[in-house]
């Protein structure tokens, strides 16, 4: 769906019927709730049924990877050798649906992440409530009203529950992310002893090397999931793309000895 920001008044909430996309009955639409564009103009936000009856759905992107590429560079100079291998995807769209991104919005017992702290708060806490908060909580401004330039809606558990695919679990333009990435898959530096030395040692070749894998990546997703893993770790029809262990960084040293 196409995002239309967040509700900021009761009048706005009453003017647009979004009750059909409330994830659970215990959740209500309040100030700070996500608001969607009424594509068909009937005053009701509804999920599409088919390609011929899209209602308020709108095509936002494509989750298929496009422009897969790799760059392999090898250099040799006076016994030193260097190899670098970069791999990536030039274009891919990704919408997060699990708690690695949504935290408390997805499950009330999930972690809270730094990127979620700028959420809509219609009013600040009372003095009595503030007295029960830690100083770090107060320093973050979480007890204060926050209605301008916010990144996330009012904090409601289950609002992004993928199991019912309502609320924040409906892919929307506001939180659509780029799944493109560039990763340094391998970097290897080696040095081979000159033949003047290996001949004296009666060996064919002696090479020392150090190598690393998955050393660096550029991606909009790397703070949430491994961008290379979003095509795996699927659950419930693929909605959990990226819910998998990340590709680990690996380091090794060794020798190549030929007789």
C-alpha positions as CSV (number, residue, x, y, z in Angstrom):
1,X,0.0,0.0,0.0
2,X,1.0,3.6,-0.4
3,X,1.7,5.4,2.8
4,X,0.0,8.6,3.7
5,X,2.0,9.3,6.9
6,X,0.4,8.9,10.3
7,X,-2.9,10.0,11.8
8,X,-2.5,13.1,13.9
9,X,-6.1,13.8,14.9
10,X,-9.4,12.2,15.8
11,X,-11.0,13.9,12.8
12,X,-8.5,12.3,10.5
13,X,-9.1,8.9,12.0
14,X,-12.9,9.2,11.7
15,X,-12.6,10.4,8.1
16,X,-11.0,7.2,6.8
17,X,-12.2,3.7,7.7
18,X,-9.1,1.4,8.3
19,X,-10.7,-1.0,10.7
20,X,-10.4,-3.8,8.2
21,X,-6.6,-3.8,8.5
22,X,-6.3,-3.8,12.3
23,X,-4.2,-6.8,13.2
24,X,-5.9,-7.8,16.5
25,X,-9.1,-6.9,18.2
26,X,-7.3,-5.5,21.2
27,X,-5.6,-2.9,19.0
28,X,-7.4,0.3,18.2
29,X,-6.6,3.1,15.7
30,X,-5.3,6.1,17.6
31,X,-3.1,9.1,16.9
32,X,0.1,8.0,15.4
33,X,-1.3,5.0,13.6
34,X,-0.2,4.4,10.0
35,X,-2.5,6.0,7.4
36,X,-2.8,4.7,3.8
37,X,-3.9,6.3,0.6
38,X,-7.4,5.5,-0.4
39,X,-6.6,4.4,-4.0
40,X,-10.2,3.7,-5.0
41,X,-11.7,6.6,-3.2
42,X,-14.5,4.8,-1.3
43,X,-13.4,6.0,2.1
44,X,-12.3,2.5,3.2
45,X,-8.8,1.0,3.3
46,X,-9.1,-2.6,2.0
47,X,-6.6,-5.2,0.9
48,X,-6.7,-6.4,-2.7
49,X,-8.2,-9.7,-3.7
50,X,-6.6,-10.2,-7.1
51,X,-4.7,-8.5,-9.8
52,X,-8.1,-7.5,-11.2
53,X,-9.5,-6.3,-7.9
54,X,-6.6,-4.5,-6.2
55,X,-8.7,-2.2,-4.0
56,X,-6.1,-0.1,-2.2
57,X,-3.1,-2.2,-3.0
58,X,-0.5,-0.6,-5.2
59,X,2.6,-2.1,-6.8
60,X,5.6,-0.8,-4.8
61,X,8.6,-2.8,-6.0
62,X,10.0,-6.2,-6.9
63,X,11.6,-8.6,-4.4
64,X,13.4,-10.5,-7.1
65,X,17.2,-9.8,-7.4
66,X,18.2,-7.9,-10.5
67,X,21.7,-7.2,-11.8
68,X,23.7,-9.8,-10.0
69,X,27.4,-9.0,-10.4
70,X,30.9,-9.9,-9.2
71,X,34.3,-8.3,-9.4
72,X,37.4,-10.4,-9.2
73,X,40.8,-8.6,-9.1
74,X,44.2,-10.3,-8.9
75,X,47.6,-8.6,-8.7
76,X,51.2,-9.9,-8.5
77,X,54.3,-7.9,-7.8
78,X,57.8,-9.0,-6.7
79,X,56.6,-12.1,-4.9
80,X,53.5,-10.5,-3.4
81,X,50.0,-11.5,-4.6
82,X,46.7,-9.9,-3.8
83,X,43.2,-11.2,-4.7
84,X,40.0,-9.4,-4.0
85,X,36.5,-10.6,-4.8
86,X,33.4,-8.4,-4.6
87,X,29.9,-9.7,-5.1
88,X,26.5,-8.0,-5.0
89,X,23.1,-7.3,-6.3
90,X,22.4,-4.0,-8.1
91,X,18.6,-3.7,-7.4
92,X,16.2,-5.5,-5.2
93,X,13.3,-4.3,-3.0
94,X,12.7,-5.6,0.5
95,X,10.0,-5.1,3.0
96,X,10.7,-6.3,6.6
97,X,8.1,-8.5,8.2
98,X,9.8,-9.9,11.3
99,X,11.0,-8.8,14.7
100,X,14.6,-8.4,13.7
101,X,13.4,-5.1,12.2
102,X,10.1,-4.4,14.0
103,X,11.0,-5.5,17.6
104,X,8.1,-4.7,19.9
105,X,5.8,-3.8,17.1
106,X,5.9,-7.4,16.1
107,X,6.0,-9.1,19.5
108,X,5.5,-7.6,23.0
109,X,8.4,-9.8,24.3
110,X,10.8,-8.9,21.5
111,X,13.8,-6.6,21.8
112,X,13.7,-2.8,21.4
113,X,16.1,-1.5,18.8
114,X,17.7,2.0,18.6
115,X,16.2,2.7,15.2
116,X,12.7,2.3,16.6
117,X,13.0,4.9,19.4
118,X,11.8,7.8,17.3
119,X,8.1,6.8,17.4
120,X,5.0,8.8,17.7
121,X,3.9,9.8,21.2
122,X,0.8,12.0,21.3
123,X,1.5,13.3,24.8
124,X,4.1,13.2,27.4
125,X,4.0,11.2,30.6
126,X,2.7,12.6,33.8
127,X,5.1,13.7,36.6
128,X,4.0,10.6,38.5
129,X,4.8,8.3,35.6
130,X,8.1,10.1,34.9
131,X,9.2,9.5,38.5
132,X,9.1,5.7,37.8
133,X,11.3,5.9,34.7
134,X,15.1,5.5,34.7
135,X,17.3,8.5,33.9
136,X,18.4,6.9,30.7
137,X,14.8,6.5,29.6
138,X,14.2,10.2,30.3
139,X,17.4,11.2,28.6
140,X,16.2,9.5,25.4
141,X,13.1,11.6,25.5
142,X,10.8,8.6,25.7
143,X,8.6,10.2,28.3
144,X,8.1,13.3,26.2
145,X,5.5,14.0,23.5
146,X,6.9,13.3,20.0
147,X,4.7,14.2,17.1
148,X,6.9,16.0,14.6
149,X,9.4,14.4,12.2
150,X,8.9,10.9,13.7
151,X,10.0,7.7,11.9
152,X,7.6,5.2,13.3
153,X,4.0,5.0,14.4
154,X,2.6,4.9,17.9
155,X,4.1,1.9,19.8
156,X,1.6,-1.0,19.8
157,X,2.6,-4.6,20.2
158,X,1.3,-6.9,17.4
159,X,0.9,-3.9,15.0
160,X,3.5,-5.6,12.7
161,X,2.3,-9.2,13.3
162,X,3.1,-11.1,10.1
163,X,0.7,-13.9,10.9
164,X,-2.4,-11.8,10.1
165,X,-0.7,-9.6,7.5
166,X,-2.4,-6.4,8.6
167,X,-1.1,-3.1,10.0
168,X,2.6,-2.7,9.5
169,X,2.8,-6.2,8.1
170,X,1.2,-5.0,4.9
171,X,4.0,-3.9,2.6
172,X,3.9,-0.1,2.3
173,X,6.0,2.6,0.7
174,X,7.1,4.2,4.0
175,X,9.2,1.3,5.1
176,X,10.2,-0.3,1.8
177,X,13.9,-0.8,1.8
178,X,16.6,-1.4,-0.8
179,X,17.9,-5.0,-0.8
180,X,20.8,-4.0,-3.1
181,X,24.3,-4.6,-1.6
182,X,28.0,-4.8,-2.3
183,X,30.1,-7.2,-0.3
184,X,33.8,-8.0,-0.1
185,X,33.6,-11.7,-0.2
186,X,37.3,-12.5,-0.1
187,X,40.6,-10.7,0.4
188,X,43.8,-12.7,0.2
189,X,47.3,-11.4,0.5
190,X,50.3,-13.7,0.0
191,X,54.0,-13.6,-0.4
192,X,56.1,-16.3,-2.1
193,X,59.8,-16.6,-1.3
194,X,62.1,-16.0,-4.3
195,X,63.4,-19.0,-6.2
196,X,67.0,-18.0,-5.1
197,X,66.0,-19.0,-1.6
198,X,63.7,-22.0,-2.3
199,X,66.4,-23.6,-4.5
200,X,68.8,-23.5,-1.5
201,X,66.1,-25.1,0.6
202,X,65.4,-27.7,-2.0
203,X,61.7,-26.9,-2.3
204,X,59.6,-25.8,-5.3
205,X,57.6,-23.0,-3.7
206,X,57.0,-21.6,-0.2
207,X,54.1,-19.1,0.1
208,X,52.7,-17.4,3.2
209,X,49.2,-15.9,3.1
210,X,46.4,-14.3,5.1
211,X,42.8,-14.4,4.0
212,X,39.5,-13.0,5.1
213,X,35.9,-13.7,4.0
214,X,32.8,-11.5,4.2
215,X,35.0,-8.6,5.5
216,X,32.8,-5.6,4.5
217,X,29.5,-4.8,3.0
218,X,27.6,-1.7,1.8
219,X,23.8,-2.1,2.3
220,X,20.7,-0.4,3.8
221,X,19.8,-3.7,5.5
222,X,23.0,-4.6,7.3
223,X,21.8,-3.2,10.7
224,X,18.8,-5.5,10.6
225,X,19.5,-8.6,8.5
226,X,22.3,-10.0,6.3
227,X,21.5,-8.6,2.8
228,X,22.9,-11.8,1.2
229,X,20.5,-13.9,3.3
230,X,17.2,-12.2,2.4
231,X,16.5,-14.8,-0.2
232,X,16.8,-17.6,2.4
233,X,15.6,-18.3,5.9
234,X,12.0,-18.3,4.8
235,X,8.9,-19.1,6.9
236,X,5.2,-18.8,6.2
237,X,5.5,-18.6,2.4
238,X,8.7,-16.5,2.4
239,X,7.5,-13.7,4.7
240,X,10.6,-14.2,6.9
241,X,13.1,-13.6,4.2
242,X,16.4,-12.9,5.9
243,X,15.4,-14.6,9.2
244,X,18.6,-16.6,9.1
245,X,22.1,-16.6,10.6
246,X,24.3,-14.0,8.9
247,X,27.2,-14.9,6.7
248,X,30.1,-15.0,9.2
249,X,33.4,-13.1,8.9
250,X,36.2,-15.6,8.7
251,X,40.0,-15.1,9.0
252,X,42.8,-17.6,8.2
253,X,46.5,-17.7,7.7
254,X,48.6,-20.5,6.2
255,X,51.4,-21.6,4.0
256,X,51.6,-23.3,0.6
257,X,54.5,-25.6,0.4
258,X,55.5,-27.4,-2.9
259,X,58.4,-29.8,-3.2
